[in-house]
Amino acid sequence: MVTSGNAPASAKDRADALQKLAQRHGAGYRSVGAMAYDIIRDAILDGTLPPGMKLRQETLAESIGISRLPIRSALIQLEADGLVVFHARRGAMVRALSTEEAREVYHLRMLLEKEALRLAMAEITPERLEQLRALAKTADDISEGGEFVEARTEFYATLYDAQARPLLWEMIEQLRLKLGRYVLGWRLGPAGAHDHSHTELVDVVAAGDVKKALGVLEAHLTQVRDGVIALLDDSAAESADNA
Protein backbone atom coordinates (compact mmCIF):
# COMPACT_ATOMS: atom_id res chain seq x y z
CA MET A 1 0.00 0.00 0.00
CA VAL A 2 1.19 3.50 -0.82
CA THR A 3 0.19 6.51 1.24
CA SER A 4 0.02 9.62 -0.89
CA GLY A 5 -1.80 12.84 -1.62
CA ASN A 6 -4.18 13.12 -4.55
CA ALA A 7 -2.87 14.93 -7.61
CA PRO A 8 -5.12 17.57 -9.18
CA ALA A 9 -7.39 15.89 -11.75
CA SER A 10 -8.01 18.67 -14.24
CA ALA A 11 -6.09 21.27 -16.20
CA LYS A 12 -7.82 24.02 -14.21
CA ASP A 13 -6.82 22.39 -10.91
CA ARG A 14 -3.23 22.19 -12.10
CA ALA A 15 -3.26 25.83 -13.22
CA ASP A 16 -4.70 26.93 -9.86
CA ALA A 17 -2.07 24.89 -7.99
CA LEU A 18 0.72 26.42 -10.09
CA GLN A 19 -0.61 29.91 -9.42
CA LYS A 20 -0.62 29.23 -5.68
CA LEU A 21 2.98 28.02 -5.89
CA ALA A 22 3.87 31.14 -7.88
CA GLN A 23 2.33 33.35 -5.19
CA ARG A 24 4.24 31.49 -2.49
CA HIS A 25 7.52 31.76 -4.40
CA GLY A 26 6.91 35.27 -5.71
CA ALA A 27 9.33 37.15 -3.46
CA GLY A 28 13.00 36.92 -2.59
CA TYR A 29 14.39 35.54 -5.86
CA ARG A 30 17.40 36.92 -7.66
CA SER A 31 16.05 35.74 -11.01
CA VAL A 32 12.78 34.69 -12.63
CA GLY A 33 14.54 31.53 -13.81
CA ALA A 34 15.30 30.43 -10.25
CA MET A 35 11.68 31.05 -9.26
CA ALA A 36 10.40 29.07 -12.27
CA TYR A 37 12.69 26.17 -11.38
CA ASP A 38 11.44 26.02 -7.78
CA ILE A 39 7.78 26.29 -8.78
CA ILE A 40 7.92 23.51 -11.38
CA ARG A 41 10.08 21.33 -9.11
CA ASP A 42 7.58 21.69 -6.25
CA ALA A 43 4.69 20.97 -8.63
CA ILE A 44 6.36 17.72 -9.70
CA LEU A 45 7.16 16.72 -6.13
CA ASP A 46 3.66 17.35 -4.80
CA GLY A 47 1.97 15.60 -7.73
CA THR A 48 0.46 18.69 -9.37
CA LEU A 49 2.47 17.64 -12.44
CA PRO A 50 2.29 13.81 -12.35
CA PRO A 51 4.78 11.32 -13.87
CA GLY A 52 4.45 11.00 -17.65
CA MET A 53 2.68 14.36 -18.06
CA LYS A 54 3.70 16.49 -21.04
CA LEU A 55 5.04 19.87 -19.93
CA ARG A 56 3.86 22.54 -22.36
CA GLN A 57 6.04 25.62 -21.97
CA GLU A 58 3.31 28.06 -22.98
CA THR A 59 0.84 26.55 -20.50
CA LEU A 60 3.35 26.64 -17.66
CA ALA A 61 4.34 30.22 -18.50
CA GLU A 62 0.71 31.36 -18.55
CA SER A 63 -0.13 29.61 -15.26
CA ILE A 64 2.92 30.98 -13.45
CA GLY A 65 2.66 34.42 -15.04
CA ILE A 66 6.08 34.66 -16.70
CA SER A 67 7.58 34.33 -20.20
CA ARG A 68 8.51 31.03 -21.85
CA LEU A 69 12.29 31.61 -21.76
CA PRO A 70 12.79 31.03 -18.00
CA ILE A 71 10.40 28.06 -18.24
CA ARG A 72 12.62 26.36 -20.82
CA SER A 73 15.73 27.11 -18.75
CA ALA A 74 14.04 25.60 -15.68
CA LEU A 75 13.02 22.48 -17.60
CA ILE A 76 16.59 21.97 -18.83
CA GLN A 77 17.86 22.22 -15.24
CA LEU A 78 15.14 19.80 -14.06
CA GLU A 79 16.22 17.38 -16.78
CA ALA A 80 19.75 17.45 -15.31
CA ASP A 81 18.20 16.74 -11.89
CA GLY A 82 16.40 13.69 -13.26
CA LEU A 83 12.86 15.03 -12.78
CA VAL A 84 12.14 15.89 -16.43
CA VAL A 85 12.96 14.13 -19.69
CA PHE A 86 13.02 15.62 -23.21
CA HIS A 87 11.76 13.56 -26.17
CA ALA A 88 12.60 14.50 -29.74
CA ARG A 89 8.98 14.77 -30.91
CA ARG A 90 6.96 15.04 -27.69
CA GLY A 91 9.00 17.72 -25.92
CA ALA A 92 9.46 17.78 -22.14
CA MET A 93 7.65 15.35 -19.85
CA VAL A 94 7.71 14.61 -16.13
CA ARG A 95 10.02 11.65 -15.79
CA ALA A 96 8.46 8.26 -15.10
CA LEU A 97 10.53 5.58 -13.40
CA SER A 98 10.78 1.90 -14.33
CA THR A 99 10.89 -0.91 -11.77
CA GLU A 100 14.41 -1.83 -12.85
CA GLU A 101 15.61 1.75 -12.41
CA ALA A 102 14.01 1.94 -8.96
CA ARG A 103 15.80 -1.23 -7.82
CA GLU A 104 19.13 0.07 -9.11
CA VAL A 105 18.67 3.48 -7.47
CA TYR A 106 17.94 1.88 -4.10
CA HIS A 107 20.85 -0.52 -4.41
CA LEU A 108 23.19 2.45 -4.93
CA ARG A 109 21.51 4.51 -2.22
CA MET A 110 21.93 1.66 0.24
CA LEU A 111 25.68 1.52 -0.42
CA LEU A 112 26.26 5.27 -0.30
CA GLU A 113 23.96 6.16 2.60
CA LYS A 114 25.18 3.40 4.88
CA GLU A 115 28.75 4.53 4.28
CA ALA A 116 27.76 8.18 4.82
CA LEU A 117 26.10 7.27 8.13
CA ARG A 118 29.06 5.19 9.26
CA LEU A 119 31.49 8.04 8.59
CA ALA A 120 29.25 10.67 10.16
CA MET A 121 28.70 8.67 13.36
CA ALA A 122 32.44 8.56 13.93
CA GLU A 123 32.43 12.36 14.17
CA ILE A 124 29.03 13.06 15.73
CA THR A 125 28.86 15.91 18.26
CA PRO A 126 26.30 16.76 20.96
CA GLU A 127 25.44 19.93 19.05
CA ARG A 128 24.64 18.02 15.86
CA LEU A 129 22.59 15.47 17.79
CA GLU A 130 20.53 18.27 19.30
CA GLN A 131 19.98 19.73 15.84
CA LEU A 132 19.05 16.28 14.48
CA ARG A 133 16.42 15.77 17.19
CA ALA A 134 14.69 19.03 16.23
CA LEU A 135 14.87 18.20 12.52
CA ALA A 136 13.60 14.65 13.15
CA LYS A 137 10.53 15.95 14.97
CA THR A 138 9.73 18.29 12.10
CA ALA A 139 10.18 15.52 9.51
CA ASP A 140 8.00 13.11 11.50
CA ASP A 141 5.23 15.67 11.98
CA ILE A 142 4.77 16.44 8.25
CA SER A 143 2.93 13.87 6.14
CA GLU A 144 3.71 14.72 2.52
CA GLY A 145 4.36 17.34 -0.13
CA GLY A 146 7.03 20.00 -0.61
CA GLU A 147 7.50 20.75 3.10
CA PHE A 148 8.01 17.02 3.77
CA VAL A 149 10.70 16.97 1.06
CA GLU A 150 12.50 19.97 2.54
CA ALA A 151 12.32 18.58 6.09
CA ARG A 152 13.73 15.20 5.07
CA THR A 153 16.45 16.77 2.93
CA GLU A 154 17.63 18.97 5.81
CA PHE A 155 17.51 16.04 8.23
CA TYR A 156 19.64 13.72 6.10
CA ALA A 157 22.05 16.48 5.05
CA THR A 158 22.71 17.07 8.75
CA LEU A 159 22.79 13.38 9.62
CA TYR A 160 25.34 12.59 6.90
CA ASP A 161 27.28 15.82 7.58
CA ALA A 162 26.91 17.12 4.03
CA GLN A 163 29.25 20.06 4.68
CA ALA A 164 32.11 17.75 5.58
CA ARG A 165 31.50 15.42 2.59
CA PRO A 166 29.84 17.51 -0.12
CA LEU A 167 30.65 15.13 -2.99
CA LEU A 168 29.17 12.11 -1.21
CA TRP A 169 26.06 14.11 -0.31
CA GLU A 170 25.71 15.36 -3.90
CA MET A 171 25.74 11.77 -5.17
CA ILE A 172 23.09 10.73 -2.63
CA GLU A 173 20.90 13.73 -3.44
CA GLN A 174 21.09 13.08 -7.18
CA LEU A 175 19.93 9.51 -6.63
CA ARG A 176 17.03 10.75 -4.51
CA LEU A 177 16.03 13.22 -7.23
CA LYS A 178 15.96 10.43 -9.82
CA LEU A 179 13.05 8.93 -7.92
CA GLY A 180 11.07 12.12 -8.41
CA ARG A 181 7.45 12.16 -7.32
CA TYR A 182 7.48 8.44 -6.48
CA VAL A 183 9.21 8.96 -3.19
CA LEU A 184 10.29 12.51 -2.45
CA GLY A 185 6.86 13.92 -1.70
CA TRP A 186 5.13 10.82 -0.29
CA ARG A 187 5.38 8.53 2.68
CA LEU A 188 5.57 4.98 1.33
CA GLY A 189 5.17 1.74 3.21
CA PRO A 190 3.26 -1.52 3.60
CA ALA A 191 -0.31 -1.50 4.85
CA GLY A 192 -0.53 -1.21 8.64
CA ALA A 193 3.13 -0.40 9.06
CA HIS A 194 4.13 2.47 11.31
CA ASP A 195 5.76 5.28 9.38
CA HIS A 196 9.53 5.37 9.60
CA SER A 197 10.53 7.50 12.56
CA HIS A 198 13.46 9.83 12.03
CA THR A 199 13.55 10.17 15.81
CA GLU A 200 14.15 6.43 16.12
CA LEU A 201 17.21 6.74 13.90
CA VAL A 202 18.54 9.67 15.94
CA ASP A 203 18.13 7.61 19.13
CA VAL A 204 20.35 4.77 17.88
CA VAL A 205 22.87 7.24 16.46
CA ALA A 206 23.02 9.00 19.84
CA ALA A 207 23.60 5.64 21.54
CA GLY A 208 26.65 5.10 19.32
CA ASP A 209 25.39 1.73 18.09
CA VAL A 210 26.69 1.78 14.51
CA LYS A 211 25.43 -1.70 13.62
CA LYS A 212 21.91 -0.98 14.85
CA ALA A 213 21.84 2.43 13.17
CA LEU A 214 22.84 0.90 9.85
CA GLY A 215 20.12 -1.72 10.35
CA VAL A 216 17.45 0.94 10.96
CA LEU A 217 18.56 2.86 7.88
CA GLU A 218 18.61 -0.29 5.73
CA ALA A 219 15.15 -1.32 6.93
CA HIS A 220 13.80 2.15 6.08
CA LEU A 221 15.31 2.20 2.59
CA THR A 222 14.07 -1.34 1.93
CA GLN A 223 10.54 -0.42 3.04
CA VAL A 224 10.42 2.68 0.87
CA ARG A 225 11.91 0.79 -2.10
CA ASP A 226 9.15 -1.83 -1.83
CA GLY A 227 6.55 0.96 -1.64
CA VAL A 228 7.96 2.59 -4.78
CA ILE A 229 7.92 -0.73 -6.66
CA ALA A 230 4.34 -1.42 -5.53
CA LEU A 231 3.34 2.01 -6.82
CA LEU A 232 5.03 1.37 -10.15
CA ASP A 233 3.35 -2.02 -10.47
CA ASP A 234 -0.06 -0.48 -9.69
CA SER A 235 0.50 2.27 -12.26
CA ALA A 236 1.54 -0.27 -14.91
CA ALA A 237 -1.55 -2.39 -14.21
CA GLU A 238 -3.82 0.66 -14.40
CA SER A 239 -2.26 1.73 -17.71
CA ALA A 240 -2.78 -1.79 -19.09
CA ASP A 241 -6.45 -1.76 -18.01
CA ASN A 242 -7.01 1.57 -19.72
CA ALA A 243 -5.20 0.59 -22.91
NORLIN-V241697 format. One record per backbone hydrogen bond with DSSP energy under -0.5 kcal/mol. NH is the residue of the N-H (numbers start at 0). CO is the residue of the C=O. E is the energy in kcal/mol with one decimal. If there is no record, write none. Layout:
# NORLIN-V241697
NH CO E
NH CO E
This chain:
# NORLIN-V241697
2 186 -0.8
3 1 -0.6
6 4 -0.5
13 9 -2.3
14 10 -2.5
15 11 -2.7
16 12 -2.5
17 13 -2.5
18 14 -2.3
19 15 -2.1
20 16 -2.1
21 17 -2.5
22 18 -2.2
23 19 -2.1
24 20 -2.3
25 22 -0.7
34 30 -1.5
35 31 -2.7
36 32 -2.3
37 33 -2.1
38 34 -2.4
39 35 -2.5
40 36 -2.6
41 37 -2.5
42 38 -2.2
43 39 -1.9
44 40 -2.5
45 41 -2.4
46 43 -0.9
47 42 -1.0
48 42 -2.4
49 47 -0.7
51 93 -2.4
52 49 -1.9
54 91 -3.1
55 53 -0.9
56 54 -0.6
59 55 -2.5
60 56 -2.6
61 57 -2.2
62 58 -2.4
63 59 -2.5
64 60 -2.2
65 60 -2.0
70 66 -0.7
71 67 -2.4
72 68 -2.1
73 69 -2.2
74 70 -2.4
75 71 -2.2
76 72 -1.9
77 73 -2.4
78 74 -1.8
79 75 -1.6
80 76 -1.4
81 77 -0.6
81 78 -0.9
82 77 -2.3
83 77 -1.2
84 92 -2.7
86 90 -2.7
90 86 -1.7
92 84 -2.4
93 52 -2.5
94 82 -2.4
101 97 -2.3
102 98 -2.3
103 99 -2.1
104 100 -2.8
105 101 -2.3
106 102 -2.0
107 103 -2.3
108 104 -2.6
109 105 -2.3
110 106 -1.6
111 107 -2.5
112 108 -3.1
113 109 -1.7
114 110 -1.5
115 111 -2.5
116 112 -2.4
117 113 -2.2
118 114 -2.4
119 115 -2.3
120 116 -2.5
121 117 -0.9
122 119 -1.3
123 120 -0.8
128 124 -2.2
129 125 -2.1
130 126 -2.0
131 127 -2.6
132 128 -2.2
133 129 -1.6
134 130 -2.2
135 131 -2.9
136 132 -1.9
137 133 -1.7
138 134 -2.5
139 135 -2.5
140 136 -1.5
141 137 -0.9
144 184 -2.7
148 144 -1.9
149 145 -2.4
150 146 -2.5
151 147 -2.5
152 148 -2.6
153 149 -2.4
154 150 -2.1
155 151 -2.7
156 152 -2.3
157 153 -1.8
158 154 -2.7
159 155 -2.7
160 157 -0.8
161 156 -3.0
163 160 -0.9
164 160 -1.5
168 164 -2.2
169 165 -2.3
170 166 -2.0
171 167 -2.0
172 168 -2.9
173 169 -2.2
174 170 -1.7
175 171 -2.1
176 172 -2.3
177 173 -1.5
178 174 -0.7
178 175 -1.1
179 175 -0.5
179 176 -1.2
181 178 -1.4
182 179 -1.4
183 179 -2.0
185 182 -0.9
186 2 -0.6
187 185 -0.5
188 0 -0.9
192 189 -1.9
197 195 -0.6
200 196 -1.3
201 197 -2.0
202 198 -2.2
203 199 -1.7
204 200 -2.0
205 201 -2.9
206 202 -1.5
207 204 -1.3
208 203 -1.5
209 207 -1.3
212 208 -2.5
213 209 -2.6
214 210 -1.7
215 211 -2.4
216 212 -2.4
217 213 -2.5
218 214 -2.5
219 215 -2.1
220 216 -2.6
221 217 -2.4
222 218 -2.3
223 219 -2.5
224 220 -2.5
225 221 -2.3
226 222 -1.8
227 223 -2.5
228 224 -2.5
229 225 -2.1
230 226 -2.1
231 227 -2.5
232 228 -2.6
233 229 -2.4
234 230 -2.4
235 231 -2.5
236 232 -2.3
237 233 -2.3
238 234 -2.3
239 235 -2.0
240 236 -2.1
241 237 -1.6
242 238 -0.6
242 239 -0.6
